[in-house]
């Protein structure tokens, strides 16, 4: 056996010994007097049930901070008209979308940034039939939002603006909880 191979074997053995001595299954630090303190005042910092909605429809700075901290039940009344103005600025030709919604109906729905969940319909952001009955990991949320904003009544208007051309996640989702793909 060459000196290089002996050196590699000794190095591997030392690393393995150090790792095995320093690792165990005991997650306690042995100090039973340490406790977590959750007292204090907590403030909601972000609102993102529907990706990109507050990014597109709410101005940056204080307006976005106010939206992010808003109570969902108060959002629609406070932000619907702001969302509608922004929608019509983005798409002045907007009449209705592929769901038949007017500008007021769509922005009323979007201004309350919560993710609805159906107990009876498939969980999807939009599958051609079911709309906002939840959100599956593989749902192409941005394409749906672009389609509803720019696609017109048949979903075919402005074809260059109704897709982001990102058709899948870059990695397969897992088959066990939490199902997300591992980081690269």
C-alpha positions, 0 to 999 in steps of 0.5 A: 500500500502506498504512502498516499493511500495510507494517509487517505485511510488515516485521514478518513478514520480520524474524520469518522472518529471525530464525527462519531464522538461529537454526534449523538441523538440527544438534542437536549443541552442538559440545562432544564432551566432554559425555557422559551419566552413567547411573551411580547407583541407580534406584528404580521409582516407579510401577506402572500397567500396569492403570489405576486398579487401584492407585488403587482397591485400595491405600491412599494414602501408604506402602502405595501407595509400597510397592506401586509399588516392588514387584517384579511377581513378588512382588505377588500373594502380598503384595497379593491379600488386601488387594485382596480385602478392598477389593473386598468393601468396594466391592461386598459382594454380589460373588460372581463376575464376567462372567468367572466369577472369584471374588473371590480369582481376580479380585484374584489377577489384579489384584494382580500389576499387569503387562500381559500380551501375547498373541502369538496373540490380538487385543491388547485389554484385553477385547473380550467374548472375549479378556481382558487380552491386551494393551491397545489405545489405544481400549480402554475400560479403566475400563469393563472394570474397573468391569464386572468389579468391579460387573457380577456374573456376567452383567455386568448387575448395578449398571448405574449402576456399570459404566460411566464414560460416557466412550465415546471419546478426545476426539481421534482417535488417530494413524495413525503411531507413537506413535499417541497423539492430540496434546495440545490 
